Amino acid sequence: MSLLRPFAAIGAAVLFAAASAQADNWPARPIRVISPFPAGSASDTTARVVLDSVSRFVGQPMVLETKPGAGGIVGFADVAKSEPDGYTFVTSSTSLGTGSVLHRHLPYDPVKDFVPVVMFGVQPNVLVASKESGFKTVADLVAAARAKPGALTFASAGMAGERLRLAANIDVRHVPFRDGGLTEVMAGRIDYYFIPLAAAASALGSGKLTVFAVSSPKRAKQAHIEPLD
């Protein structure tokens, strides 16, 4: 996840010059930070933890506003149209980049309208299913999907589930969720889920989930999960 600020392509040199002249005084007032993802999501939760520390460091409140919608587009558009004065930021995940691929027209330019400021960190997705599913390995899941094409369902907030579908050449149905997907998987109403590790952490020790793999190249020590090759 990263933190970005709006950038005006026209007159950028003037804006940066003005900011430079006042650099010793920044920040002189509260800083507005837009979270374009639902409250309680992994991205939103991470932002709140990090920004609380940043607020104490810079001596001004970091006022986080949740503005979800359209995969982050609503929040990004709000910041892109704001005054590029160094007091309005937006948190971002990979959705800022994927949006330009998935949508022909956006109300902002992902490259020209934002300036990256700092990266908060990187977290992998984990592949989980209900204990009641009976799946113990990724191979079990793939075998079940091939045995009954179109029968299995998966929840996903991103592209990981689709990548597995293509790589394993399986016919499964995507059920998109803004939130609540993990609850549906734990209840057995959705067969499996690719979910950010931070969002799944509280449920990993519940005994209701089987954790198969992690999307990172290395083992996730926090959850004792092996990479998905």
Sequence and secondary structure as in RCSB ss.txt:
>XXXX:A:sequence
MSLLRPFAAIGAAVLFAAASAQADNWPARPIRVISPFPAGSASDTTARVVLDSVSRFVGQPMVLETKPGAGGIVG
FADVAKSEPDGYTFVTSSTSLGTGSVLHRHLPYDPVKDFVPVVMFGVQPNVLVASKESGFKTVADLVAAARAKPG
ALTFASAGMAGERLRLAANIDVRHVPFRDGGLTEVMAGRIDYYFIPLAAAASALGSGKLTVFAVSSPKRAKQAHI
EPLD
>XXXX:A:secstr
 EEEEE  STTHHHHHHHHHHTGGG  SS EEEEE S TTSHHHHHHHHHHHHHHHHHTS EEEEE   GGGHHH
HHHHHTS  SSSEEEEE THHHHHHHH S  SS TTTSEEEEEE     EEEEEEGGG   SHHHHHHHHHHSTT
T EEEESSSHHHHHHHHHT   EEE  SS HHHHHHTTSSSEEEEEHHHHGGGTTSSSEEEEEESSSS BTTTTB
 B  
